[in-house]
């Protein structure tokens, strides 16, 4: 039987890609799908490119923003809830799946008001603000850590891990060649990593090391960095956004990046060695907690944001290049964090909710 599901979550690729992974499974099973997002988020481009229908609502952040932005968001919230409620009604939504981000708030509230089963994905040790607020009203919370379950009612959570595109699990070891470093601060880039990379280029050149650099900068700083990288005369490329990240992983020996849930789950699925640089302003410092879990298992290195500069970046890369044994150890140990089947399990829960969950919505 075909059901109608609404998917929401966006702003960054870390919210969008897990939703797309679940959507792929649902589409293969013959269900109808509608995404709800914002025009300013990555979902506005990534969702249509993947072949899904998307509608937009207006909303914003309430955390770490100016008073003016908070007031604007507070004014927009009832409008966003109303718009989302109308979309759920017109689409005939039988369950809603949320991966977080600003847009998720009004859609989750609308689903609760309309008594449509709500399934949330919470991959961090401490749930985000929105999921903490609606936690008692969810049909099911799919979480990344056992300790996260205490934030949700007994019997309405399970540890599944974060849905990761199946291509990451299929990444094969890189072929011999120049030592390739993939630097990525996420879909929007990271200023700290962009600055450290720029500062490291003279050191790479002076060391005459066989290092190839592939750097996803985000759109904001790309033009300037690409121009300077070309002038540095190094092997590699600087690009604003990598469309096929599994392919980029397959061509890399080492990943340097943030430690968001999406990033670390992709690294684990692909069995990659990494240097993690947690975002210092992440809610509840969850990125540092993610990175520490990897480091304690010998599955990654960690450099704090305040300590990351060109010299430190070059030293981390060069030490690992010269010590292949540690790279192999990371690759072997990181796979313990991989959780295949998360997308399929999320799809199972959505089908379960749609087939009879409406009568059990709290």
Order of alpha helices (4+ residues) and beta strands (2+ residues): beta-alpha-beta-alpha-beta-alpha-beta-alpha-beta-alpha-beta-beta-alpha-beta-alpha-beta-alpha-beta-alpha-beta-alpha-beta-alpha-beta-alpha-alpha-alpha
